[in-house]
Amino acid sequence: MNYRVPVFLLALALTAPAALLARADTALPSAATIDQATTSKLVYGLLSDSRYAYRPRQLDAATSQDVFKRYLESLDSGKQFFTKEDVDRFAPLAARTGDAIRSGELDPAYQVFAVYRQRVGERVAYARRLLRQEPDFTVEERFNYDRKDVPWATNAELDELWRKSVKNDWLRLKLAGKPAADIRKTLDKRYDTLLKTINELKGDDVFSFYMNAYTSAVDPHTDYFTPRTAENFNQAMSLSLEGIGAQLQRQDDMVVIREVVPGGPVAMDGTLKAGDRIVGVGQGRSGPVEDVIGWRIDDVVGKIRGAKDTQVRLEYIPAAEGVDGKHRMLTLTRQKIRLSEQAAKGETMTIPGVGGEQERRIGVVKLPTFYQDFEGRRRNAADYASATRDVAKLLAGFKADKLDGVVLDLRNNGGGSLDEAIELTGLFIEQGPVVQVRESGGRVTVNNDRNPAVAWDGPLAVLINRGSASASEIFAGAIQDYGRGLVIGETTFGKGTVQNVVPLDRWPASEKERFGQVKLTIAQFFRVSGSSTQHKGVVPDLAFPASVDASEFGESTYDNALPWTRIAAVPHTQYGNFAPIVPRLETLHATRIRADREFQWWEEDVQQFRTEAAKKYVSLNEAERRAERDKQEAQRKQRQQIRKELGLPLDPLAEDSNDDGLTGNERDIVKDAAREKAAEKRPDPLLRESASILADALNVLEKDRPLSAQVLPQSTGPGRWAD
């Protein structure tokens, strides 16, 4: 059977063992299952073969040590559980790592995890004992929370680390106004939940951590997906799933509805509300209802999801009745749910004319990811999800409304489909090359936009930041190389590699999904100029202050990332050259932000954040922390008052920005979801300033004909900003 697997330039995601919650008292196996052993061999076969992997890596002695080190750090990233003595005793297991993966005899993974479980239990017991007495917050102490580069600690050193950690947890709650009895209860429950979380992890989880320690040793963007993880990944890329249309969250031992997805079965039925607790799930109209209290969230979700037009029965407790309320039953028919909240969105901004300048209306497209429903595209479905399709519809509306320009917001867009990056670029240029892809053997393929149609031929700006990666960098780089639009913001992430998802079931010819998938790096991409974005990213034409230190976040922070390089450029159209106008735009930008309070506040916040982050510690002195808290609160109140006086949009979170000392699962789920929605409506000075810069460019080019001739040569194609 021939497989055509999609090509991705993927967003970045962080996972940790503690992200999973499961049923109590899960028995941990001491060895891999037959399927896991087979999977391990298959993964090794892929990653060591140059026919598949761009940079294959053999499991020699050095690599074995590297994989084992990554496995330890995946379990204990803060080096707060394993002792130095533990790690020293693991040395023989580390040496066996390569043989274990090649043979599928994964005993080392389970042996280490058994010790990890034990150490978590010991540390939690110690932390709970510390709660018996309120700490002394009058002494001068620091809690150093950054442990990335510290050596493994002795048992006595861990005692001291945990003493300070518990003290910090207590202080945060105290500063939030909690009495000692409530603090003790909250923290005791928090630490107990941590213990349950780890004790309830299953053999599949251990296997996944071990395999991903191996894949991450090959390169930063190679991953192993279990069948369930693969399903979730595909749903995220396609912006669709088959289910009931509710976002769920685990709280204590119950699964709670966090949000209702508009248009889904839950929303259409109207019975279930945010905050309702799901305590049982049954299949079909008459199947037995399983009690799901204490289950891990992904197991509950697995029971609720199912094929379109099938039924699921839910036993639930309404939020208003509390945890001891009357249980009720509801039958819902599953449907295909479009995750529209994560799709491209458009809005129109009006930039007032200043000093006699014309008022400008700028269309904004916010694109969170380069999504595509690969299966729908393969079937040529009429309505398959596509970032390019959705953006094209928004652009058509902007064109009909005769807007003056468009800003495409790619901030924190971590990538997605390579095809979408190419096709989206094609909405703004005529036919031509978009990106070059070099395979492991050295062959270079030029990927072209072959559609001569242009959806938007007018003024364009692209807004980027450090979180813009991969497919975002392809698009922004192409727009810059073509001189098609202004690129504004921060230097991007610097990911210049291409990944492919390979289903492992293709080799044993499995009738069902048993072995999962591997997302592996198969190529490196280059701009049409020949330059790589690897490490260097896309440098904006007009730069905003860097919100994140490049040494803390970006491709260059990975110790095994590919180096930067370049290849030959390919011929392409040059619609414009913005270098001559950039100094004028920078001057106008600098003048405007001197009077822009919100932009100034953003700069202040960035500087404060970076200063605090550079410290890598917090004070454990109550008076000092309270003074910091009071200063921040006063600053927020002052800014809100200034907003009122100047007629600026108010910050919806101004009264709710203090640290409450709680974790996500300890907060009121409904209120927390509402706060998250409110955060999306906070003033966005960077977006407004980007639109203003685009308006400046229009005004300057219209008035300065000689400059316009330099920047935008005579052309009948897209890119004519001024007649």
C-alpha positions as CSV (number, residue, x, y, z in Angstrom):
1,M,0.0,0.0,0.0
2,N,1.3,3.5,-0.9
3,Y,1.1,6.1,1.8
4,R,1.1,9.8,1.2
5,V,1.8,11.4,4.5
6,P,1.5,15.1,5.2
7,V,4.5,17.4,5.6
8,F,4.6,19.7,8.6
9,L,6.5,22.6,10.0
10,L,5.2,22.2,13.4
11,A,4.3,24.4,16.3
12,L,6.2,23.9,19.6
13,A,4.5,22.2,22.5
14,L,5.7,21.5,26.0
15,T,4.7,18.3,27.8
16,A,5.6,16.9,31.2
17,P,4.6,13.7,33.1
18,A,2.6,15.8,35.5
19,A,0.3,16.9,32.8
20,L,-1.5,13.6,32.9
21,L,-4.0,12.5,35.5
22,A,-5.2,8.9,35.8
23,R,-7.1,6.4,37.9
24,A,-5.7,5.6,41.3
25,D,-3.3,2.9,42.0
26,T,-2.2,2.1,38.4
27,A,0.0,-0.9,38.4
28,L,3.3,-0.2,36.7
29,P,4.8,-2.9,34.6
30,S,8.5,-3.8,34.9
31,A,9.0,-4.4,31.2
32,A,7.7,-3.4,27.7
33,T,4.8,-5.0,26.1
34,I,5.2,-6.9,22.8
35,D,3.8,-4.0,20.9
36,Q,6.1,-1.5,22.7
37,A,9.1,-3.7,21.9
38,T,8.1,-3.7,18.3
39,T,7.5,0.0,18.3
40,S,11.0,0.7,19.8
41,K,12.6,-1.3,17.0
42,L,10.6,0.5,14.3
43,V,11.5,3.9,15.7
44,Y,15.2,3.0,15.8
45,G,14.9,1.8,12.2
46,L,13.5,5.1,11.1
47,L,15.8,7.4,13.0
48,S,19.0,5.6,12.0
49,D,18.2,5.4,8.3
50,S,19.2,8.2,6.0
51,R,16.4,7.2,3.6
52,Y,14.0,8.7,6.2
53,A,15.8,10.9,8.7
54,Y,17.5,14.1,7.5
55,R,20.3,13.6,10.1
56,P,20.2,9.9,11.1
57,R,21.9,9.1,14.4
58,Q,23.3,5.8,15.4
59,L,22.8,4.6,19.0
60,D,26.5,4.6,19.9
61,A,27.9,5.0,23.4
62,A,27.7,8.8,23.4
63,T,24.2,8.8,22.0
64,S,23.1,6.3,24.6
65,Q,24.3,8.5,27.4
66,D,22.6,11.5,25.8
67,V,19.3,9.7,25.5
68,F,19.4,8.5,29.1
69,K,20.2,12.0,30.3
70,R,17.2,13.4,28.4
71,Y,15.0,10.6,29.9
72,L,16.0,11.6,33.5
73,E,15.4,15.3,32.7
74,S,12.0,14.5,31.1
75,L,10.9,12.9,34.3
76,D,12.6,15.4,36.7
77,S,13.3,18.6,34.7
78,G,13.7,20.6,37.9
79,K,16.1,18.1,39.5
80,Q,14.0,18.0,42.6
81,F,13.3,14.3,43.0
82,F,16.3,12.2,41.9
83,T,19.4,12.5,44.1
84,K,23.0,12.5,42.9
85,E,23.4,9.0,44.4
86,D,20.4,7.8,42.3
87,V,21.9,9.1,39.1
88,D,25.3,7.6,39.9
89,R,23.6,4.2,40.5
90,F,21.9,4.5,37.1
91,A,25.2,4.5,35.2
92,P,24.9,0.8,34.1
93,L,21.4,1.5,32.9
94,A,22.6,4.5,30.9
95,A,25.2,2.4,29.2
96,R,22.5,-0.1,28.1
97,T,20.2,2.5,26.5
98,G,21.2,1.9,22.9
99,D,20.9,-1.9,23.2
100,A,17.6,-1.5,25.0
101,I,16.0,0.6,22.2
102,R,17.4,-1.5,19.4
103,S,16.2,-4.8,21.0
104,G,13.0,-3.5,22.5
105,E,14.0,-4.8,25.9
106,L,13.2,-1.6,27.7
107,D,13.7,-2.7,31.3
108,P,16.0,0.4,32.1
109,A,13.1,2.8,31.4
110,Y,10.8,1.0,33.9
111,Q,13.5,0.5,36.5
112,V,14.3,4.2,36.6
113,F,10.7,5.2,36.7
114,A,10.1,2.9,39.7
115,V,12.8,4.9,41.5
116,Y,11.2,8.1,40.3
117,R,7.9,7.1,41.8
118,Q,9.5,6.3,45.1
119,R,11.3,9.6,45.2
120,V,8.2,11.6,44.5
121,G,6.4,9.8,47.3
122,E,9.3,10.7,49.7
123,R,9.4,14.3,48.7
124,V,5.7,14.8,48.9
125,A,5.7,13.2,52.4
126,Y,8.4,15.6,53.4
127,A,6.6,18.6,51.9
128,R,3.4,17.7,53.8
129,R,5.3,17.4,57.1
130,L,6.6,21.0,56.5
131,L,3.0,22.3,56.5
132,R,2.6,21.6,60.2
133,Q,4.3,24.9,61.1
134,E,4.0,28.2,59.3
135,P,7.3,29.4,57.9
136,D,9.1,32.4,59.2
137,F,8.8,35.1,56.5
138,T,10.9,37.8,58.3
139,V,14.3,36.3,57.5
140,E,16.2,37.2,54.3
141,E,16.0,34.2,52.0
142,R,15.9,33.5,48.3
143,F,14.3,30.6,46.4
144,N,16.3,29.9,43.3
145,Y,13.7,28.4,40.9
146,D,15.9,28.0,37.8
147,R,17.5,24.6,38.0
148,K,18.2,23.9,34.4
149,D,22.0,23.9,34.7
150,V,22.4,22.9,38.3
151,P,24.0,19.5,39.2
152,W,22.0,16.7,40.7
153,A,21.6,17.3,44.4
154,T,22.3,15.3,47.6
155,N,19.4,14.3,49.8
156,A,20.2,17.1,52.2
157,E,20.3,19.6,49.4
158,L,16.9,18.5,48.2
159,D,15.5,18.9,51.7
160,E,16.6,22.5,51.6
161,L,15.2,23.0,48.1
162,W,11.8,21.7,49.1
163,R,11.8,23.7,52.3
164,K,12.1,26.9,50.2
165,S,9.7,25.7,47.6
166,V,7.0,25.0,50.2
167,K,7.8,28.3,51.8
168,N,7.3,30.1,48.5
169,D,4.0,28.3,47.8
170,W,2.8,29.3,51.3
171,L,3.9,32.9,50.8
172,R,2.0,33.3,47.5
173,L,-1.2,32.2,49.1
174,K,-0.6,34.4,52.2
175,L,-0.1,37.4,50.0
176,A,-3.3,36.6,48.2
177,G,-5.1,36.9,51.6
178,K,-5.6,33.3,52.5
179,P,-5.6,32.4,56.2
180,A,-3.1,29.8,57.5
181,A,-5.7,27.0,57.9
182,D,-6.8,27.4,54.2
183,I,-3.2,27.6,53.0
184,R,-2.4,24.4,54.8
185,K,-5.4,22.6,53.4
186,T,-4.8,23.9,49.8
187,L,-1.1,22.9,49.8
188,D,-1.6,19.5,51.4
189,K,-4.2,18.7,48.7
190,R,-1.8,20.1,46.0
191,Y,1.1,17.9,47.1
192,D,-1.2,14.9,47.4
193,T,-2.5,15.5,43.9
194,L,1.1,15.5,42.7
195,L,1.7,12.1,44.3
196,K,-1.5,10.7,42.8
197,T,-0.6,12.1,39.4
198,I,2.8,10.3,39.3
199,N,1.5,7.1,40.9
200,E,-1.3,6.9,38.4
201,L,0.9,7.0,35.2
202,K,0.8,3.9,33.2
203,G,3.3,1.8,31.3
204,D,2.3,3.5,28.0
205,D,3.3,6.9,29.5
206,V,6.7,5.5,30.6
207,F,7.3,4.1,27.2
208,S,6.3,7.4,25.6
209,F,8.7,9.4,27.8
210,Y,11.6,7.0,27.0
211,M,10.9,7.1,23.2
212,N,10.7,10.8,23.2
213,A,14.0,11.1,25.1
214,Y,15.4,9.1,22.2
215,T,13.7,11.2,19.4
216,S,14.8,14.5,21.1
217,A,18.4,13.3,21.1
218,V,18.2,13.0,17.3
219,D,17.0,16.6,16.8
220,P,14.7,19.0,18.7
221,H,11.7,18.5,16.4
222,T,11.5,14.7,16.1
223,D,8.8,13.2,18.3
224,Y,7.1,9.9,18.9
225,F,3.3,9.9,19.0
226,T,1.3,7.1,20.6
227,P,-1.9,6.2,18.8
228,R,-3.9,8.5,21.1
229,T,-1.4,11.4,20.8
230,A,-1.4,11.0,17.0
231,E,-5.2,11.3,17.0
232,N,-5.0,14.5,19.1
233,F,-2.4,15.9,16.8
234,N,-4.4,15.2,13.7
235,Q,-7.4,16.8,15.2
236,A,-5.4,19.9,16.1
237,M,-4.1,20.2,12.6
238,S,-7.5,19.7,11.0
239,L,-9.4,21.9,13.5
240,S,-12.0,19.3,13.8
241,L,-13.0,16.2,15.8
242,E,-16.0,13.9,16.2
243,G,-17.6,14.3,19.6
244,I,-20.0,16.3,21.7
245,G,-18.4,19.8,21.5
246,A,-17.2,20.5,25.0
247,Q,-13.8,21.5,26.4
248,L,-13.1,19.4,29.5
249,Q,-10.8,19.8,32.4
250,R,-9.9,17.6,35.3
251,Q,-10.5,19.0,38.8
252,D,-9.9,16.9,41.8
253,D,-11.3,13.5,40.9
254,M,-13.9,14.7,38.4
255,V,-14.0,15.9,34.8
256,V,-15.6,19.3,34.5
257,I,-16.9,21.1,31.4
258,R,-14.7,24.2,31.0
259,E,-16.3,25.6,27.8
260,V,-19.0,24.7,25.4
261,V,-18.0,24.7,21.8
262,P,-20.5,26.8,19.7
263,G,-22.5,24.8,17.2
264,G,-21.7,21.4,18.8
265,P,-24.2,18.8,20.2
266,V,-23.8,20.2,23.7
267,A,-24.5,23.7,22.6
268,M,-27.4,22.7,20.4
269,D,-29.0,20.6,23.1
270,G,-28.6,23.3,25.7
271,T,-28.7,21.1,28.8
272,L,-25.1,20.9,29.9
273,K,-23.4,24.1,31.0
274,A,-19.8,25.2,31.9
275,G,-19.0,23.9,35.4
276,D,-21.1,20.7,35.2
277,R,-19.4,17.6,36.3
278,I,-19.3,14.4,34.2
279,V,-19.3,11.3,36.5
280,G,-20.3,8.5,34.1
281,V,-20.2,7.6,30.4
282,G,-22.1,5.0,28.4
283,Q,-22.1,4.0,24.8
284,G,-25.3,4.1,22.7
285,R,-28.7,4.6,24.0
286,S,-28.7,1.6,26.3
287,G,-25.1,0.7,27.0
288,P,-23.9,0.4,30.6
289,V,-22.7,3.7,32.2
290,E,-19.1,3.5,33.5
291,D,-18.3,5.4,36.6
292,V,-15.4,7.8,35.5
293,I,-14.7,9.5,38.8
294,G,-10.9,9.4,39.3
295,W,-10.2,8.6,35.7
296,R,-7.5,10.5,33.8
297,I,-8.8,13.2,31.5
298,D,-7.7,11.5,28.3
299,D,-9.4,8.2,29.2
300,V,-12.7,10.1,29.8
301,V,-12.3,12.0,26.6
302,G,-11.6,8.7,24.8
303,K,-14.9,7.4,26.0
304,I,-16.9,10.5,25.1
305,R,-15.5,10.9,21.6
306,G,-16.7,8.6,18.9
307,A,-17.9,8.3,15.3
308,K,-20.3,10.9,13.9
309,D,-24.0,10.1,14.3
310,T,-23.4,7.6,17.2
311,Q,-24.8,8.2,20.7
312,V,-23.1,8.7,24.0
313,R,-24.8,8.8,27.4
314,L,-23.5,11.2,30.1
315,E,-24.2,11.0,33.8
316,Y,-23.6,14.4,35.2
317,I,-24.0,16.7,38.2
318,P,-25.1,20.3,37.5
319,A,-22.6,22.9,38.7
320,A,-25.2,24.7,40.7
321,E,-25.9,21.6,42.9
322,G,-22.3,21.1,44.0
323,V,-20.3,17.8,44.1
324,D,-23.0,16.1,46.2
325,G,-25.8,17.1,43.9
326,K,-28.3,14.8,42.2
327,H,-27.0,12.8,39.2
328,R,-28.7,13.3,35.9
329,M,-28.6,11.6,32.5
330,L,-28.3,13.0,29.0
331,T,-28.0,11.3,25.7
332,L,-26.2,13.1,22.9
333,T,-25.5,12.3,19.2
334,R,-21.9,12.9,18.3
335,Q,-21.2,15.2,15.4
336,K,-18.1,16.5,13.5
337,I,-17.0,19.6,15.4
338,R,-15.2,22.5,13.8
339,L,-12.8,24.1,16.2
340,S,-13.5,27.6,14.9
341,E,-12.0,29.4,17.8
342,Q,-8.6,28.3,16.5
343,A,-9.2,29.3,12.9
344,A,-8.2,32.5,11.2
345,K,-10.1,35.6,12.3
346,G,-10.4,39.1,10.8
347,E,-11.1,42.6,12.1
348,T,-10.9,46.1,10.8
349,M,-8.9,48.9,12.5
350,T,-9.3,52.6,11.8
351,I,-6.1,54.6,11.9
352,P,-7.0,58.3,12.3
353,G,-5.3,60.9,10.1
354,V,-2.9,63.1,12.0
355,G,-1.5,66.4,10.7
356,G,-3.8,66.5,7.7
357,E,-3.1,62.9,6.7
358,Q,-5.9,60.7,5.4
359,E,-7.7,58.3,7.7
360,R,-6.8,54.7,6.9
361,R,-8.9,51.5,7.4
362,I,-6.6,48.5,7.8
363,G,-7.8,44.9,7.8
364,V,-6.2,42.5,10.3
365,V,-6.0,38.8,9.9
366,K,-5.0,36.8,13.0
367,L,-3.7,33.4,12.1
368,P,-2.8,31.1,15.1
369,T,-1.5,28.2,13.0
370,F,-1.1,26.9,9.5
371,Y,-3.8,24.3,9.8
372,Q,-5.1,21.8,7.2
373,D,-7.5,18.9,7.3
374,F,-5.2,16.5,5.4
375,E,-7.7,13.7,5.1
376,G,-10.4,16.1,3.9
377,R,-8.0,17.5,1.3
378,R,-7.1,13.9,0.2
379,R,-10.8,13.2,-0.3
380,N,-11.3,16.5,-2.1
381,A,-14.0,17.4,0.4
382,A,-15.7,20.7,-0.4
383,D,-15.4,22.1,3.1
384,Y,-12.1,20.8,4.4
385,A,-10.3,23.1,6.9
386,S,-7.6,25.1,5.4
387,A,-5.8,28.2,6.7
388,T,-5.4,29.5,3.2
389,R,-9.1,29.1,2.3
390,D,-10.1,30.9,5.5
391,V,-7.7,33.8,5.0
392,A,-8.8,34.1,1.3
393,K,-12.4,34.6,2.5
394,L,-11.3,37.3,4.9
395,L,-9.3,39.0,2.2
396,A,-12.3,39.0,-0.2
397,G,-14.3,40.8,2.5
398,F,-11.5,43.4,2.9
399,K,-11.4,43.9,-0.8
400,A,-15.1,44.4,-1.0
401,D,-15.0,46.9,1.8
402,K,-12.2,48.8,-0.1
403,L,-9.8,48.7,2.9
404,D,-6.5,50.5,2.5
405,G,-4.2,47.7,3.6
406,V,-3.9,44.4,5.4
407,V,-1.8,43.3,8.5
408,L,-1.3,39.5,8.8
409,D,-0.6,38.8,12.4
410,L,1.6,35.7,12.8
411,R,2.7,36.3,16.4
412,N,3.1,33.0,18.3
413,N,2.1,31.1,15.2
414,G,4.4,28.1,15.6
415,G,3.9,26.6,12.1
416,G,1.9,23.8,10.6
417,S,1.4,22.6,7.1
418,L,4.1,23.3,4.5
419,D,1.5,23.2,1.7
420,E,-0.5,25.9,3.6
421,A,2.6,28.1,3.9
422,I,3.1,27.9,0.1
423,E,-0.5,28.5,-0.8
424,L,-1.0,31.3,1.6
425,T,2.0,33.1,0.1
426,G,0.3,32.6,-3.2
427,L,-2.6,34.8,-2.1
428,F,-0.3,37.8,-2.3
429,I,2.0,37.1,-5.2
430,E,1.7,35.9,-8.8
431,Q,3.2,32.6,-9.7
432,G,6.7,31.9,-8.4
433,P,9.0,30.0,-6.0
434,V,8.1,30.2,-2.3
435,V,10.6,28.0,-0.5
436,Q,13.4,25.6,-1.3
437,V,13.6,22.2,0.4
438,R,16.9,20.2,0.7
439,E,16.7,16.5,1.5
440,S,19.2,14.4,3.3
441,G,20.9,13.3,0.1
442,G,21.5,17.0,-0.9
443,R,18.7,17.2,-3.6
444,V,17.1,20.6,-3.6
445,T,13.4,21.0,-4.6
446,V,11.9,24.4,-5.3
447,N,8.3,24.6,-4.1
448,N,6.3,27.0,-6.2
449,D,3.0,28.8,-6.0
450,R,1.4,27.8,-9.4
451,N,-1.8,29.7,-9.0
452,P,-1.6,33.0,-10.9
453,A,-4.6,34.4,-9.0
454,V,-3.9,37.0,-6.3
455,A,-6.4,37.5,-3.4
456,W,-4.9,40.7,-2.2
457,D,-2.8,43.0,-4.4
458,G,-2.7,46.0,-2.1
459,P,-0.5,47.2,0.8
460,L,0.6,44.4,3.2
461,A,2.4,44.1,6.5
462,V,3.3,40.9,8.4
463,L,3.6,41.1,12.2
464,I,5.9,38.5,13.8
465,N,7.6,37.8,17.1
466,R,9.9,35.2,18.7
467,G,7.0,32.7,18.8
468,S,6.6,32.8,15.0
469,A,8.2,29.6,13.8
470,S,8.6,27.3,10.8
471,A,5.7,27.8,8.4
472,S,5.4,31.4,9.7
473,E,9.0,31.9,8.8
474,I,8.6,30.5,5.3
475,F,5.7,32.9,4.7
476,A,7.3,36.0,6.3
477,G,10.6,35.3,4.6
478,A,8.9,34.9,1.2
479,I,7.0,38.2,1.6
480,Q,10.2,39.9,2.5
481,D,12.3,38.4,-0.3
482,Y,9.7,39.3,-2.9
483,G,9.4,42.9,-1.5
484,R,5.7,42.3,-1.3
485,G,5.1,43.7,2.1
486,L,6.7,45.1,5.3
487,V,7.7,42.7,8.0
488,I,7.3,44.2,11.5
489,G,8.0,43.0,15.0
490,E,10.7,40.7,16.5
491,T,13.2,38.3,15.0
492,T,11.4,34.9,14.7
493,F,12.1,31.6,16.3
494,G,14.7,30.3,13.8
495,K,13.3,26.8,12.9
496,G,14.4,25.9,9.4
497,T,13.6,22.2,9.2
498,V,10.8,20.2,7.7
499,Q,9.0,17.3,9.5
500,N,7.0,14.4,8.1
501,V,4.6,12.2,10.1
502,V,5.2,8.5,9.4
503,P,2.7,5.9,10.6
504,L,4.5,2.9,12.1
505,D,1.7,0.5,11.4
506,R,2.7,0.6,7.7
507,W,5.5,-1.9,8.2
508,P,3.9,-4.7,10.2
509,A,0.8,-4.1,8.1
510,S,-1.3,-3.8,11.2
511,E,-5.1,-3.8,10.7
512,K,-5.5,-1.3,13.5
513,E,-3.4,1.5,15.0
514,R,-1.1,-0.2,17.5
515,F,2.4,1.3,17.1
516,G,1.8,5.1,16.8
517,Q,3.6,7.5,14.6
518,V,6.9,9.3,14.3
519,K,7.2,12.9,13.4
520,L,10.8,13.1,12.1
521,T,12.9,15.7,10.4
522,I,13.2,14.9,6.7
523,A,14.6,18.1,5.2
524,Q,15.8,21.6,5.7
525,F,14.1,24.6,4.1
526,F,15.6,27.7,2.6
527,R,14.2,31.0,1.5
528,V,14.1,31.9,-2.2
529,S,17.1,34.2,-1.4
530,G,19.1,31.0,-0.5
531,S,19.3,31.9,3.2
532,S,18.2,29.6,5.9
533,T,16.0,30.7,8.8
534,Q,17.7,28.1,11.0
535,H,18.9,29.8,14.2
536,K,18.8,33.3,12.6
537,G,15.0,33.4,12.0
538,V,13.4,36.2,9.9
539,V,14.7,39.6,10.9
540,P,11.9,42.3,10.6
541,D,12.2,45.4,8.4
542,L,11.0,47.4,11.4
543,A,11.9,46.0,14.8
544,F,10.0,46.3,18.1
545,P,11.9,45.7,21.4
546,A,12.5,42.0,22.0
547,S,10.0,40.6,24.5
548,V,11.9,37.4,25.0
549,D,15.7,36.9,25.4
550,A,16.9,34.9,22.4
551,S,19.2,32.9,24.8
552,E,16.1,31.6,26.6
553,F,13.7,30.8,23.7
554,G,14.4,29.9,20.1
555,E,16.1,27.3,17.9
556,S,19.5,28.5,19.1
557,T,18.7,27.3,22.7
558,Y,18.7,23.6,21.5
559,D,22.0,21.9,22.0
560,N,21.5,19.6,19.0
561,A,19.9,21.9,16.5
562,L,21.1,22.0,12.9
563,P,23.6,24.8,12.1
564,W,22.8,27.7,9.9
565,T,23.8,27.5,6.2
566,R,22.7,28.8,2.9
567,I,22.3,27.6,-0.7
568,A,22.0,29.3,-4.1
569,A,19.1,31.8,-4.6
570,V,16.4,31.1,-7.1
571,P,15.0,33.8,-9.5
572,H,11.9,35.5,-8.3
573,T,10.0,38.7,-8.8
574,Q,11.0,41.7,-6.9
575,Y,7.8,43.7,-6.3
576,G,9.4,46.3,-4.1
577,N,12.4,47.3,-2.0
578,F,11.4,48.9,1.3
579,A,15.0,49.7,2.4
580,P,14.7,53.4,1.2
581,I,11.5,54.0,3.2
582,V,12.4,52.2,6.4
583,P,14.3,55.2,8.0
584,R,11.3,57.5,7.4
585,L,8.9,54.9,8.9
586,E,11.2,54.4,11.9
587,T,11.2,58.1,12.5
588,L,7.4,58.3,12.4
589,H,7.2,55.2,14.6
590,A,9.5,56.7,17.2
591,T,7.7,60.0,17.3
592,R,4.3,58.3,17.6
593,I,5.2,55.9,20.4
594,R,6.7,58.8,22.5
595,A,3.0,59.9,22.9
596,D,1.5,56.4,23.0
597,R,0.9,55.4,26.6
598,E,0.0,51.8,25.9
599,F,3.1,51.2,23.8
600,Q,5.2,52.8,26.5
601,W,3.5,50.6,29.1
602,W,4.2,47.5,27.0
603,E,7.9,48.5,26.8
604,E,8.0,49.0,30.5
605,D,6.4,45.6,31.1
606,V,8.8,43.8,28.8
607,Q,11.8,45.4,30.6
608,Q,10.4,44.5,34.0
609,F,9.7,40.9,32.9
610,R,13.2,40.5,31.5
611,T,14.8,42.0,34.6
612,E,12.9,39.7,36.9
613,A,13.5,36.7,34.6
614,A,17.2,37.4,34.6
615,K,17.3,37.1,38.5
616,K,16.1,33.5,38.4
617,Y,15.1,33.8,42.0
618,V,12.3,35.2,44.2
619,S,12.6,36.6,47.7
620,L,11.0,34.7,50.6
621,N,10.8,37.8,52.8
622,E,7.1,38.7,53.2
623,A,7.7,42.5,53.5
624,E,9.8,42.6,50.3
625,R,7.3,40.5,48.4
626,R,4.4,42.5,49.7
627,A,6.1,45.7,48.6
628,E,6.6,44.3,45.1
629,R,2.9,43.2,45.0
630,D,1.7,46.6,46.2
631,K,3.8,48.4,43.6
632,Q,2.4,46.3,40.8
633,E,-1.2,46.8,42.0
634,A,-0.6,50.6,42.3
635,Q,0.8,50.6,38.8
636,R,-2.2,48.8,37.3
637,K,-4.6,51.1,39.1
638,Q,-2.7,54.2,37.9
639,R,-2.7,52.9,34.3
640,Q,-6.4,52.2,34.4
641,Q,-7.1,55.7,35.7
642,I,-5.0,57.2,32.9
643,R,-6.9,55.1,30.4
644,K,-10.2,56.6,31.7
645,E,-8.8,60.1,31.5
646,L,-7.5,59.7,28.0
647,G,-10.5,57.8,26.7
648,L,-8.4,54.7,26.0
649,P,-9.9,51.2,26.0
650,L,-9.9,49.8,29.6
651,D,-8.0,46.7,30.6
652,P,-10.6,44.1,31.4
653,L,-8.1,42.4,33.7
654,A,-6.9,45.4,35.6
655,E,-8.7,44.4,38.7
656,D,-7.8,40.8,38.5
657,S,-4.1,40.6,37.8
658,N,-2.6,39.8,41.2
659,D,-1.1,36.4,41.8
660,D,-3.8,34.3,43.6
661,G,-1.2,31.6,44.5
662,L,-3.3,28.9,43.0
663,T,-2.7,26.4,40.2
664,G,-5.0,26.0,37.2
665,N,-6.8,23.0,38.6
666,E,-7.4,24.8,42.0
667,R,-9.3,27.8,40.5
668,D,-12.9,28.1,39.7
669,I,-13.0,26.6,36.2
670,V,-15.9,28.8,34.8
671,K,-14.3,32.0,36.2
672,D,-10.9,31.0,34.9
673,A,-12.3,30.3,31.4
674,A,-14.0,33.7,31.5
675,R,-10.8,35.4,32.5
676,E,-9.0,33.7,29.6
677,K,-11.6,35.1,27.2
678,A,-11.3,38.5,28.7
679,A,-7.5,38.4,28.2
680,E,-8.1,38.1,24.5
681,K,-9.8,41.5,24.6
682,R,-7.0,43.4,26.3
683,P,-5.5,46.4,24.4
684,D,-3.0,45.3,21.8
685,P,-0.6,48.3,21.2
686,L,1.7,46.2,19.0
687,L,-1.0,45.4,16.5
688,R,-2.3,48.9,16.5
689,E,1.2,50.3,15.9
690,S,1.8,47.8,13.1
691,A,-1.4,49.1,11.4
692,S,-0.2,52.6,12.0
693,I,3.2,51.9,10.4
694,L,1.4,50.4,7.3
695,A,-0.7,53.6,7.2
696,D,2.5,55.7,7.4
697,A,3.9,53.8,4.4
698,L,0.8,54.5,2.4
699,N,0.8,58.2,3.2
700,V,4.6,58.6,2.5
701,L,4.5,56.8,-0.8
702,E,1.5,58.7,-2.0
703,K,3.1,62.1,-1.4
704,D,6.8,61.3,-2.2
705,R,6.8,60.2,-5.9
706,P,10.6,59.9,-6.2
707,L,10.7,57.7,-3.1
708,S,7.7,55.7,-4.4
709,A,9.6,55.0,-7.6
710,Q,12.5,53.6,-5.6
711,V,10.4,51.5,-3.3
712,L,7.8,50.3,-5.7
713,P,8.9,50.0,-9.3
714,Q,6.3,50.4,-12.0
715,S,4.4,47.1,-12.1
716,T,1.0,45.8,-13.1
717,G,1.2,43.0,-10.6
718,P,0.5,42.9,-6.9
719,G,2.4,45.4,-4.8
720,R,1.2,48.6,-6.3
721,W,0.6,50.6,-3.1
722,A,0.3,54.0,-4.8
723,D,-0.9,55.1,-8.2
